């Protein structure tokens, strides 16, 4: 009887691993089952585009039927438990899926850090439904606003998602001549925290050119129905900002259901500990992508980025095939190939592998941003799908 291999999740890690395993395995060696809550793969690093123009959904959501081989079985459902003793995956409708080898690639949820009122009153951006909700909220707020009293849109968190979301909201405002003020709030002292000051400066400049106000240096301490509180303490009154729409992009944590999985994980974040070959505390369970804390040596872990998940997926798919054959597993180290960030129709590229200029914008950065998205789509769904999506990237 051939081995039963199961992949959980349809993000970059899951979709990439499915493709890599299908390319590596020979007929009859194993049966692959792909499990995901959604029946499509979302090009997540482009989901902010749907805030401005929801019609791009058809280009950035790729049906699993266009990705997997016919021999791969797809099961749609939300995973709620993994039992390594019984080697079963349980779904929210109580169906079970048996496995001999399992790859967990379920991604992450938004982290709210216990900030009072934040989860209840903010919107997030983790999928298409979220992008639709943000678009509708911005559109409705603008319809109720005037030039004298514009809609107040606050974006919390100046990482990649926050910066790119501001760019798309600004694009919507400009396209529709909508009365909207946009404010980006970051608790640390600079946008894109922890990165090279040169790229931070380039991003700040383009955000300001897009008429986005930037507030840094005070963390959100509380949120109510129409107001955000910044800073404050025993001897200091917090600053307040009124808002009509609040989008929170300030952090990630593991999926809540992962807390039930019987493998070693970080109890605070619910992210699964994995070695550099992606094996977990159970030698039949692998974990990659944002749902995993992948050992990179010297107490480092792989970054929770699309780029890292994309790179890891190729090796993880091969390792699943190697496990089926009883062959030695490959180890993986993340290689940072640089960062490209869009701000509406503009983009900033930084530390791109093979490019002598450290930080640059202009048409070159914009074309590079589009090419990265198109290449990923080509890898999972083919050239035709990538060419169709080009204008939406």
C-alpha positions in Angstrom: 0.0 0.0 0.0 1.4 3.4 -0.9 2.1 6.0 1.8 -0.6 8.6 2.6 0.9 12.1 2.5 -1.2 15.1 3.7 -0.5 18.8 3.2 -2.5 21.3 5.3 -2.9 24.8 4.0 -3.1 26.6 0.6 -0.8 29.5 1.2 2.7 30.0 -0.3 4.1 27.2 1.8 1.3 24.7 1.2 0.8 25.3 -2.5 4.5 25.4 -3.1 5.1 22.1 -1.2 2.3 20.4 -3.1 3.9 21.4 -6.4 7.3 20.3 -5.3 6.1 16.9 -3.9 4.2 16.2 -7.1 7.3 17.0 -9.2 9.5 14.7 -7.0 7.3 11.7 -6.3 6.9 8.8 -8.8 3.6 7.1 -9.7 2.6 4.6 -7.1 5.0 5.8 -4.3 2.4 7.8 -2.4 -1.1 9.3 -2.4 -1.3 13.0 -1.7 -4.2 14.8 0.0 -4.3 18.6 0.1 -6.5 20.1 2.8 -7.5 23.8 3.0 -10.3 25.9 4.3 -10.4 27.7 1.0 -10.5 26.1 -2.5 -8.0 28.6 -3.9 -4.5 29.8 -3.3 -4.3 33.5 -2.5 -1.3 35.5 -3.7 -1.3 37.1 -0.2 1.4 39.7 -0.8 -0.9 41.3 -3.4 -4.1 41.1 -1.4 -3.8 44.8 -0.6 -4.6 45.5 -4.2 -8.2 44.4 -3.6 -8.7 47.2 -1.1 -8.5 49.7 -4.0 -10.1 47.5 -6.7 -11.9 44.3 -5.7 -12.0 43.1 -9.3 -8.3 42.0 -9.0 -9.5 39.1 -6.9 -9.9 36.9 -10.0 -6.2 37.4 -10.7 -4.8 36.8 -7.2 -7.0 34.0 -6.1 -6.0 30.8 -8.0 -8.3 27.8 -7.8 -6.6 24.7 -6.4 -7.7 22.8 -9.5 -5.3 24.9 -11.6 -2.4 24.1 -9.3 -2.6 20.4 -8.3 -2.3 17.3 -10.4 -5.5 15.3 -11.0 -4.1 12.5 -8.9 -3.9 14.8 -5.8 -7.1 14.6 -3.7 -8.3 18.0 -2.4 -10.4 18.2 0.8 -12.0 21.5 1.7 -12.3 22.1 5.5 -10.9 23.9 8.5 -8.3 21.9 10.5 -9.0 21.8 14.2 -6.7 19.1 15.5 -3.8 16.9 14.6 -3.2 13.6 16.6 0.3 12.2 15.9 -0.6 9.0 17.9 -3.5 8.1 15.7 -1.9 9.9 12.7 -5.2 11.7 11.9 -6.2 15.2 11.1 -9.6 16.4 12.3 -11.7 19.0 10.5 -14.3 21.3 12.0 -17.2 19.1 10.7 -15.6 16.1 12.5 -14.3 14.5 9.3 -10.9 12.9 9.7 -8.0 12.5 7.3 -5.4 9.8 7.9 -1.7 10.3 7.1 1.6 8.5 7.1 3.4 11.8 6.7 2.0 15.3 7.4 3.0 18.8 6.4 1.5 21.6 8.4 1.4 24.9 6.5 -1.6 26.7 8.0 -0.2 30.2 8.1 -1.0 32.7 10.9 -3.7 34.8 12.5 -3.5 38.5 13.4 -2.0 39.3 16.8 -3.7 41.9 18.9 -1.3 41.7 21.9 -4.1 42.0 24.5 -4.8 45.7 23.6 -8.2 46.6 25.0 -10.8 46.9 22.3 -8.4 46.4 19.3 -9.8 43.0 18.2 -13.4 44.1 18.6 -13.1 47.4 16.7 -10.5 46.9 14.0 -10.4 45.3 10.6 -7.6 43.0 9.5 -6.1 41.9 6.2 -5.5 38.2 6.1 -7.6 37.2 3.1 -10.0 38.2 0.4 -13.0 38.6 2.8 -10.9 41.0 4.8 -9.9 43.0 1.7 -13.6 43.2 0.7 -14.6 44.4 4.1 -11.9 47.1 4.2 -12.9 48.3 0.7 -16.6 48.5 1.7 -15.8 50.3 5.0 -13.6 52.9 3.3 -16.1 53.4 0.5 -19.0 53.8 3.1 -17.0 56.2 5.3 -16.1 58.4 2.3 -19.7 58.5 1.1 -20.7 59.9 4.5 -17.9 62.4 4.6 -17.4 65.9 3.2 -14.4 68.0 2.2 -14.8 69.9 5.5 -15.1 66.8 7.5 -13.2 64.0 5.7 -13.4 60.3 6.7 -10.6 59.3 9.0 -8.9 56.1 8.1 -6.2 54.8 10.5 -3.8 52.0 9.7 -2.0 50.5 12.7 1.4 48.9 12.1 4.0 50.2 9.6 5.3 46.9 8.4 4.8 45.6 4.8 1.0 45.1 5.1 0.4 48.5 6.7 2.5 50.4 4.2 1.1 48.7 1.2 -2.5 49.1 2.5 -2.0 52.8 3.0 -0.9 53.0 -0.6 -4.0 51.3 -1.9 -6.4 53.3 0.3 -4.7 56.5 -1.0 -5.1 55.1 -4.5 -8.8 54.6 -3.9 -9.1 58.1 -2.5 -7.4 59.6 -5.6 -9.3 57.5 -8.1 -12.6 58.5 -6.7 -11.7 62.0 -5.4 -13.0 60.8 -2.1 -12.8 63.0 1.1 -10.4 60.7 3.1 -7.6 61.4 5.5 -5.2 58.5 6.0 -3.0 58.1 9.1 -0.3 55.4 9.6 0.4 54.7 13.3 3.5 52.8 14.4 4.6 52.3 18.0 8.3 52.1 17.2 10.2 55.1 16.0 10.2 54.6 12.2 8.2 53.0 9.4 9.4 49.5 8.4 10.9 49.0 11.8 14.3 47.2 12.2 15.4 47.8 8.6 18.0 49.9 6.9 17.4 53.7 7.5 17.9 54.2 3.7 14.8 52.1 2.8 12.9 53.5 5.8 13.5 57.0 4.4 12.5 56.0 0.9 9.2 54.5 2.1 8.4 57.5 4.3 9.0 59.8 1.4 6.6 58.0 -0.8 4.0 57.7 1.8 4.1 61.4 2.4 3.9 62.0 -1.4 0.7 59.9 -1.3 -0.6 62.3 1.4 -0.4 59.7 4.2 0.2 61.2 7.7 2.7 59.2 9.7 2.7 58.9 13.5 5.5 57.0 15.1 6.8 56.5 18.6 3.6 55.8 20.5 1.9 52.4 20.8 -1.8 52.0 20.6 -2.9 51.4 24.2 -6.7 51.1 23.9 -9.4 51.3 21.2 -13.1 52.1 21.5 -15.8 52.3 18.9 -14.6 55.5 17.3 -11.3 56.4 19.0 -7.7 55.2 19.3 -5.6 55.9 22.4 -1.9 56.3 22.0 0.7 56.0 24.8 -0.3 57.2 28.2 0.6 55.9 31.6 0.3 56.6 35.3 1.4 60.2 35.0 0.5 60.9 31.4 -2.8 61.2 29.5 -2.9 59.3 26.3 -3.2 61.0 22.9 -6.5 60.2 21.1 -7.3 59.9 17.4 -10.8 59.7 16.1 -11.4 57.2 13.3 -14.1 56.0 10.9 -12.1 53.0 9.7 -9.4 51.3 11.7 -7.2 48.7 9.9 -4.8 46.7 12.1 -1.8 45.1 10.5 0.5 45.1 13.5 1.6 41.5 14.0 1.0 37.8 13.6 0.5 34.8 15.8 -0.3 31.1 15.2 -3.7 29.8 14.4 -5.8 29.2 17.6 -6.5 25.6 16.6 -2.8 24.8 16.6 -2.9 25.0 20.4 -4.6 21.6 20.3 -2.0 20.0 18.1 0.1 17.4 19.9 3.5 18.6 18.8 6.0 20.9 20.4 5.2 24.6 19.9 5.6 28.0 21.3 2.8 28.2 23.8 2.5 32.0 23.5 2.2 32.2 19.7 1.0 28.7 18.8 3.7 28.4 16.2 5.2 24.9 15.8 8.9 24.3 16.5 10.6 22.7 13.4 14.2 21.8 12.6 16.0 23.0 9.5 14.7 19.9 7.7 11.1 20.9 8.8 10.6 18.0 11.1 8.8 18.7 14.3 8.8 16.8 17.6 7.1 14.0 15.8 9.1 12.3 13.1 6.1 12.0 10.8 5.0 15.6 11.1 6.7 18.5 9.2 5.9 22.2 9.5 6.8 25.2 7.3 5.7 28.7 6.5 4.4 31.2 9.0 2.9 28.5 11.2 6.4 27.2 12.1 9.4 28.4 13.9 12.1 26.9 11.7 15.5 26.6 13.2 18.2 28.4 11.2 21.1 27.9 13.7 22.6 30.3 16.2 19.2 30.8 17.9 17.8 32.3 14.7 14.5 31.3 13.0 13.3 31.8 9.5 11.4 35.1 8.9 7.6 34.8 8.5 7.6 36.1 4.9 6.2 35.0 1.6 9.8 34.9 0.2 10.9 32.4 3.0 7.8 30.3 2.6 8.3 30.1 -1.1 11.9 29.0 -0.7 11.2 26.5 2.0 8.3 24.9 0.2 10.5 23.5 -2.6 12.7 21.7 -0.1 9.8 20.6 2.1 8.0 19.0 -0.8 11.2 17.1 -1.7 11.6 16.1 2.0 8.1 14.6 2.0 9.1 12.4 -0.9 12.4 11.5 0.8 10.5 10.5 4.0 8.3 8.2 1.9 11.4 6.6 0.5 13.3 6.4 3.8 16.0 8.7 2.4 18.0 11.3 4.3 16.3 14.7 4.6 17.7 17.9 3.2 18.2 20.9 5.5 17.2 24.4 4.5 18.6 27.9 5.1 16.7 31.0 4.1 18.6 33.3 1.7 17.2 36.9 1.7 17.0 38.0 -1.9 15.8 41.5 -1.0 12.6 43.4 -0.4 10.2 45.1 -2.8 7.3 47.1 -1.4 4.5 48.9 -3.3 3.0 52.2 -2.3 0.1 52.4 -4.7 1.4 52.7 -8.2 5.0 53.3 -6.9 7.4 50.8 -5.3 10.7 50.7 -3.4 13.2 48.0 -3.8 16.0 47.3 -1.3 19.0 45.0 -1.1 17.9 43.1 -4.1 20.2 40.2 -5.0 22.3 41.0 -8.1 21.5 44.7 -8.2 24.3 47.1 -7.3 22.0 49.9 -6.1 21.0 49.3 -2.4 17.7 51.1 -2.5 15.8 52.4 -5.5 12.3 53.3 -6.7 10.9 54.4 -10.1 9.8 52.1 -13.0 12.5 49.6 -12.2 11.2 48.9 -8.7 7.6 48.8 -10.0 8.5 46.3 -12.7 10.4 44.2 -10.3 7.4 44.1 -7.9 5.2 42.9 -10.7 7.7 40.3 -11.9 8.0 38.8 -8.5 4.3 38.2 -8.3 4.1 37.0 -11.9 6.9 34.5 -11.3 5.2 32.9 -8.3 1.9 32.6 -10.2 3.8 31.1 -13.1 5.5 28.5 -10.8 2.2 27.3 -9.3 -0.3 27.8 -12.1 1.6 28.4 -15.4 2.5 31.2 -17.8 -1.0 31.9 -19.0 -2.3 32.6 -15.5 0.7 34.8 -14.8 0.3 36.9 -17.9 -3.4 37.4 -17.2 -2.6 38.6 -13.7 0.2 41.0 -14.7 -1.9 44.2 -14.8 -3.3 43.5 -11.4 0.1 43.1 -9.7 
